[in-house]
Amino acid sequence: MQVADGFPGVVPVRDSKRPGGPALILPATAWTAFISGIATR
């Protein structure tokens, strides 16, 4: 998984095995919630 930075308010995420493939564009708040959720497990 690759995560890009430098995009205000959103977090682009893509499959590192398919760099030319599609990216998911997530709201930054959703990404923060996801990371917080997996960090507490």
DODRENVO-777648 format. One line per field, with one value per atom (N, C-alpha, C): x, y, z; chain; atom name. Coordinates in nm, 3 decimals, m for minus. Layout:
N
X	X | ...
Y	Y | ...
Z	Z | ...
chain	A | ...
name	CA | ...
***
This chain:
41
X	0.084 | 0.000 | 0.090 | 0.055 | 0.127 | 0.029 | 0.075 | m0.005 | 0.070 | 0.001 | 0.064 | 0.032 | 0.125 | 0.098 | 0.100 | 0.066 | 0.068 | m0.062 | m0.170 | m0.301 | m0.393 | m0.415 | m0.494 | m0.634 | m0.665 | m0.798 | m0.827 | m0.737 | m0.760 | m0.630 | m0.645 | m0.530 | m0.546 | m0.465 | m0.468 | m0.394 | m0.456 | m0.399 | m0.408 | m0.299 | m0.302 | m0.226 | m0.248 | m0.180 | m0.039 | 0.061 | 0.200 | 0.240 | 0.168 | 0.198 | 0.141 | 0.051 | m0.009 | m0.001 | 0.118 | 0.134 | 0.056 | 0.024 | m0.054 | m0.204 | m0.241 | m0.382 | m0.452 | m0.577 | m0.656 | m0.611 | m0.643 | m0.616 | m0.748 | m0.752 | m0.865 | m0.834 | m0.929 | m0.912 | m1.001 | m0.938 | m1.012 | m1.007 | m1.115 | m1.107 | m1.002 | m0.928 | m0.822 | m0.878 | m0.998 | m1.057 | m1.082 | m1.123 | m1.146 | m1.013 | m0.909 | m0.778 | m0.726 | m0.741 | m0.698 | m0.772 | m0.902 | m0.981 | m0.935 | m0.907 | m0.858 | m0.726 | m0.631 | m0.499 | m0.511 | m0.593 | m0.614 | m0.674 | m0.767 | m0.832 | m0.737 | m0.648 | m0.556 | m0.439 | m0.408 | m0.297 | m0.332 | m0.460 | m0.502 | m0.528 | m0.508 | m0.535 | m0.411
Y	m0.116 | 0.000 | 0.123 | 0.220 | 0.347 | 0.458 | 0.550 | 0.664 | 0.790 | 0.881 | 1.005 | 1.116 | 1.210 | 1.326 | 1.451 | 1.563 | 1.688 | 1.722 | 1.652 | 1.679 | 1.724 | 1.853 | 1.904 | 1.841 | 1.786 | 1.733 | 1.594 | 1.535 | 1.400 | 1.320 | 1.187 | 1.097 | 0.996 | 1.008 | 0.910 | 0.782 | 0.667 | 0.537 | 0.446 | 0.373 | 0.280 | 0.153 | 0.052 | m0.077 | m0.063 | m0.083 | m0.067 | m0.168 | m0.280 | m0.379 | m0.339 | m0.242 | m0.193 | m0.041 | 0.015 | 0.160 | 0.236 | 0.172 | 0.238 | 0.220 | 0.147 | 0.118 | 0.234 | 0.214 | 0.321 | 0.350 | 0.469 | 0.509 | 0.537 | 0.507 | 0.547 | 0.685 | 0.775 | 0.909 | 0.917 | 0.917 | 0.916 | 1.053 | 1.091 | 1.213 | 1.194 | 1.298 | 1.287 | 1.242 | 1.283 | 1.242 | 1.091 | 1.033 | 0.889 | 0.814 | 0.864 | 0.800 | 0.804 | 0.918 | 0.932 | 0.833 | 0.820 | 0.724 | 0.581 | 0.548 | 0.414 | 0.384 | 0.474 | 0.455 | 0.447 | 0.531 | 0.526 | 0.393 | 0.343 | 0.216 | 0.098 | 0.093 | m0.020 | m0.005 | 0.117 | 0.140 | 0.099 | 0.097 | 0.064 | m0.085 | m0.164 | m0.309 | m0.385
Z	0.000 | 0.000 | 0.000 | m0.082 | m0.085 | m0.051 | 0.032 | 0.074 | 0.033 | m0.032 | m0.075 | 0.024 | 0.037 | 0.120 | 0.033 | 0.092 | 0.017 | m0.051 | m0.016 | m0.073 | 0.040 | 0.055 | 0.167 | 0.175 | 0.290 | 0.317 | 0.268 | 0.187 | 0.136 | 0.145 | 0.140 | 0.142 | 0.029 | m0.078 | m0.185 | m0.142 | m0.167 | m0.131 | m0.253 | m0.283 | m0.395 | m0.361 | m0.442 | m0.428 | m0.485 | m0.402 | m0.446 | m0.553 | m0.562 | m0.665 | m0.801 | m0.801 | m0.926 | m0.930 | m0.943 | m0.936 | m1.043 | m1.153 | m1.257 | m1.239 | m1.136 | m1.112 | m1.043 | m1.010 | m0.949 | m0.805 | m0.760 | m0.622 | m0.553 | m0.425 | m0.343 | m0.288 | m0.295 | m0.241 | m0.117 | m0.001 | 0.125 | 0.192 | 0.259 | 0.340 | 0.449 | 0.478 | 0.578 | 0.713 | 0.747 | 0.875 | 0.878 | 0.765 | 0.758 | 0.770 | 0.707 | 0.715 | 0.860 | 0.925 | 1.064 | 1.154 | 1.134 | 1.213 | 1.187 | 1.063 | 1.028 | 1.098 | 1.086 | 1.147 | 1.299 | 1.358 | 1.504 | 1.545 | 1.466 | 1.496 | 1.492 | 1.395 | 1.388 | 1.484 | 1.523 | 1.615 | 1.758 | 1.790 | 1.926 | 1.945 | 1.843 | 1.853 | 1.885
chain	A | A | A | A | A | A | A | A | A | A | A | A | A | A | A | A | A | A | A | A | A | A | A | A | A | A | A | A | A | A | A | A | A | A | A | A | A | A | A | A | A | A | A | A | A | A | A | A | A | A | A | A | A | A | A | A | A | A | A | A | A | A | A | A | A | A | A | A | A | A | A | A | A | A | A | A | A | A | A | A | A | A | A | A | A | A | A | A | A | A | A | A | A | A | A | A | A | A | A | A | A | A | A | A | A | A | A | A | A | A | A | A | A | A | A | A | A | A | A | A | A | A | A
name	N | CA | C | N | CA | C | N | CA | C | N | CA | C | N | CA | C | N | CA | C | N | CA | C | N | CA | C | N | CA | C | N | CA | C | N | CA | C | N | CA | C | N | CA | C | N | CA | C | N | CA | C | N | CA | C | N | CA | C | N | CA | C | N | CA | C | N | CA | C | N | CA | C | N | CA | C | N | CA | C | N | CA | C | N | CA | C | N | CA | C | N | CA | C | N | CA | C | N | CA | C | N | CA | C | N | CA | C | N | CA | C | N | CA | C | N | CA | C | N | CA | C | N | CA | C | N | CA | C | N | CA | C | N | CA | C | N | CA | C | N | CA | C
***
